[in-house]
Every structure is written in structure tokens, then in C-alpha cells.
Amino acid sequence: MSIDELALDFELSYSVTPLGRICLYVVHEGAVRDHRVQGVEDAFGPGDTVLSAPPDLPYSGRIHHARHTITMLDPALLAQVAAGPDDARPVRLTGHRPRSAAAARHLGRTIGHLRDAVLSDPETADQPLIAATAAQHLAASVLATFPSTALPEPTAADRNDPHPALLRRALAYIDDHADRPITIADIAGAAHVTVRALQYAFRRHLDTTPLAHLRRVRLAHAHHDLVTADPGTGATVTAIAARWGFHHPGRFATLYRHTYLRAPHESLADDRG
């Protein structure tokens, strides 16, 4: 994924060949006019968050003295966080306007956070789990914002799959691979079921989701690293959190405190004392 902010104090016409990537505009100032995709024309102004075009289609338009953020991501990321009508087919966005103003604002905040707190810091962005969780977080926010082919509920066939062996395989895979940038599709593949069946099994039997369970396992590893840190290594809460995919220090601290009833820096300080 990439996030860039452009400020153009002039008028510019553009004609873009298919990018093969999801491209989002968040307009802050000025306007984008005469934006055309397959004969459909639209215009965007300050506060608008839009999908420029499907990844396989060209588009054109005009920028008028605009400042806007362009976010690009691999379409395959959508399948890492949601299931489509057929796991063999990709998940696609089916509309260029958000479902609601609230959804657009949430996506805008997500993009701003990833730009300012993750991608702007090379040491943070280079952490494999940080990069993976940030990309999946962005993909989930995009799916929550725009209409798509993702299926929110499992099919009848998916409901026939849940059983203890499925969960044992999934849980074992998560435990063995928590230090790697795995996706929900990877977990489903290890359990030999569809993504939808996996999600249904976790909701039905564990009252959670596969990725939420993965986050708890990674939090447990971070807790272990905090309480066993060698005082001479210069270990920090931020570095340990990043190692296990937690790119927002404040959210990590809140989750840690809720789980372990103390702040992460207290666990680290106790070991050093």
C-alpha cells in the first residue's frame, strides 16, 4: 500500500490506464471535476472520499487547485480480511461512493493514522507484522466503507463445516505462525475450510474472530517479551509492541491494560527493577 498527499495549485487534466490497484481519493481542498469511468461522470470536493475506478478500468478527469490524499493498495488485500461469493474469486468493490458519511470519516481517519504514524516512520513500517496488520486494517476499513461483493454471513454449506478438528487446526496454525504476517486466508487454508466457514466456527464456538484471536496470541507474546526483557538490551515498550504487530502505542497500551490489569511500561519496569 502507499499513501501520498498532493497539493496542486493549478489545473490538471489526467487520463489514467488501468492501475491494477485500488486507488482512493480523499479531497481536502479544491475540486476534482469531470471524473469519468466507463461513461459515468462525477465530481468531488472537500470532504469527499471516493474510489477512483475499479483496478481493471481506465479513468480520466480534471483537478482544479486541489489538495488531496491518494491511497493505493493491492486488490488482493480485500480477500485477506473478507470472503467473496466464491473463495476462488477475488473480492471486488462495486461502488465508488461510501455507504455513509460516517463510514467515509472512519476511512479518512484510518488513512491519516497509517500515513502519519506508520508509513512516516521507516523503522516502524519495516516491521513485517506492522506492515501486514496495517495493510489488513486498511483493507478492512475500505470494505466497511464501500459496497462490495464480500459476503457478510456464511452460507448453509459453511455452517456445516464447524467442528472441533477444524478449530484445532486453525488454533495450532495461529500459535505456530503468530510471528509471521499471516492472513485469514492462510488460517483457513491450514484448517482446510473456506474463509466463511472459519469465521463462522470462531464466532459459534469461541465468540470471536480468527484475526481477533491472532491479536490476543500476539499480545501474549508481547507480554512475555516485556516481563522477560533483559535490562541491558535497551528494550522499549514501543519496540516490543511493533515486533508483534501493534503499530499504535496508545491502542496497544489500552489493550494490554485491559488484559493484564497494568500498563505495559509497568511490566517492563518491574523486570528492570
N, C-alpha and C positions, 0 to 999 in steps of 0.2 A: 504494500500500500504506500501511497505518497500523499502528502498534504502540502499544498503551496498556496500562498496568498499573492494575488496580482493586483496592482494598482495602476490603471491606465488612464492618464489624463488627456486622452484623445479618443477619436472614434476609430473603430477597427472592425472590418468585416472578416469573417472566418468561414472556411469550408473544410470540414474535417472528414477524412476517410475513416472507416470503422477502426476503432481503437483496440477492440478485443478486451476491453476493460470497462468496468463500471466507472462512470465519471459523474461526479456530483458538483453542482454549483451552490454555494451559499453567498448570496448577494448582500453586501454591506452598504454600498453607496452606488449611485448611478443606476444604469439600466442595461439589460440585455434585451434587444428587440429583434423581431423577425426571425426568431429561432425556429427552424424548420426541420422536421424529421418525418420522412415518408409523406410529405404533403400536409402535415399538421403543423400549424404555426402557433406560437405562443410568445409571451413577453414576460420578463422577470424584473422585479425591482427590489429595493431594500427590504430585507427580512425574508425573502423567498429562498427556499431550499428545494432544489429540483434535480431530477435525473436528466442529464443532457440528451442521452439517447441509449437504446439497447446496445450492448457491446458489438453487435454484428451489423449495425446500420450507420451510414454517414449522416452528418448533420451540418447545418450552416446557420449563420445569423450575423448580428451586428452588436458590438459592445460600445456603449456610449458613456465615456468618462466614468468607468465603473471600478470599484474595488470589490473583489470577490475572492472567496476561497475555493480552490479546485481540489477535490479529493478523488483519488483514483484507487481502485482495488481490483484484485483478481476475482472474476465472477465465481470461480471455484470455491472461494471462501464461504459463499452462501450455503453450499452443501455441507460445510463443516459444522454449521450450527443449526441446520434445519433439514427436514426431509421433504422431497418433492413427491409428486404423484407416483413416481417410479424411481427407486433409488439409482437406477441406471441412467436416468436423465438428469440434466442439471436443473437447479432451481433458478427461475428467471423472475425478474421484476416485470410487472405487467402494466405499470402506470408511472408517469413522470412527475406527478404531483403527490405530496404526502397525504396520508389518510386524514390527518388533522393538524391544526396549528400546534397543538401540544406535542405531537409526535415530531414535528419539524424542529421545535425548540429543543427537544431532548437530543435529537441527532446533532444539532448545531453545537450543543454543549459537549457532546461526546467528541466531535471533531476538534473543537477548541482544546479540550483536555489532551487529546492524543498529540496534537500539534505542539502545544506549549510544554507539556510535562513528560512526554515520552520521546517523540522524534527529535526534539530540540536538544536532547542530551545524548551524545553518541554512546557514552558508557551504558546508559540505560537501554537505549534502542538496540544495542548489540547483544544484550542478554537473550538467548534463544527463547526462553519461556516468556519473557516480556514481549518479544516480537509476536509470538504465537497468540498469547492471550489478548494482546492489544488488537491484533487483526481480527480475531474472532469476536471481540467486543464490538468493534466497528461493524462487522458483518451482521451481528445480531441486531444492532441499532438500525441498520439500513432496512432489514427485514421487518422490524417493528414500525418503520416509518412509511414504507411504500407498499402498495398492493403487490402480491407475488403469487407464484404457483406453489409456494410452500404449504404443506398440509399441517394445520394446527392440531389435528386429532388423529389418532391411529385408526387404521381400517379394521374391519372384522377379522381379517387374516392376521393382522399384527397382534390382536388381542389373544389369539390362540397360541402365540409363541412364549409368553412369560412362564418360566418355571425355574426352580432353584439352580439347575445346571447352567442356565443362561446367565443368571446373576453371578454365580461363582466364577465363570469365565471372565465376565466383564470386570468384576471387582479385582480378580487376580491380575488382569491386564493393567488396570489402573495402578495398582500397588507396584507392579514391576516397572512401569514406564512413567511414573509421575515426574521424573526428572527430565522428560523429553517433551517436545512440543506436539503432543498428540491431539487428535480431534475426535469428535463424537463418531465420525465415520470410522476412524481407526478402532475405537472401542467396539462398535457394532460388528465390524469385520472379525475382531478377535472372538466375539461371542457367537458368531455365525448366524446373525439375525439382521433384519433391516434396522435402520436408524429409528423408525417409528416404533417398532417392537421393543427396542432397547429403552426408548424414552417411556413407553407405557409400563414396562416392567419396573423401572426405577420408581415411577410415580405410584404404582399399585402396591409394591412390596416394601419400598424404602421411604416413600413420601418425599422424594427429592428428584433431582435430575442427574444424569451422568456427569455433566460438567460441574454441577454444584458439589457432587461427591469428590470429583477430582480436585476441586479447590480446597475442600476440607483435608484431603490427604496431603496436599502440598503445604497447607497451613501447619499440619502436624510435623512435617519435615522442617519447616522454618522454625517451629517451636523447639524442636530437638537441637537445631543448629544454634539457636540463641542460648539455650541453657548449657550447652557443651562447648561454647566458643572458647578458644584459647586467648587469654588476655593479651598475649604478646603479638597476636596477628593483626591487631587493629581492626577487628571485625566491627561492623556497624549494623544497626537495625535496617537501614535503607539497603545496604548491600545484600544482606541475608534475604530480605523480602524480595528484592529483584531477582536473586538467584532462583527463587521458587515461583516467579511469575507475577508477583504483586507489584505493579508499577505505580500505584497511588499510595504513598506513605500514610496518608490520613485514613483511607479506607482499610488499609492493612491493619493499622493500629486499632480501629474500631472493631474489626472482625476478630482480631487477636484478643482484645479485652473482653469481648462478649463470650469467647470460647474458653479462655484461660483465667478470666477474672483478674487480670492485671495487665498493665501496659507492656508492650514488647521491650522497651528500654529497661524496665524493672527486671525482667528475666535475664537480660544481658548484664545488667549491673550486679545482680546477685552473684552471678558466676565470677565476675571480676573482683567482687569483694572477698 
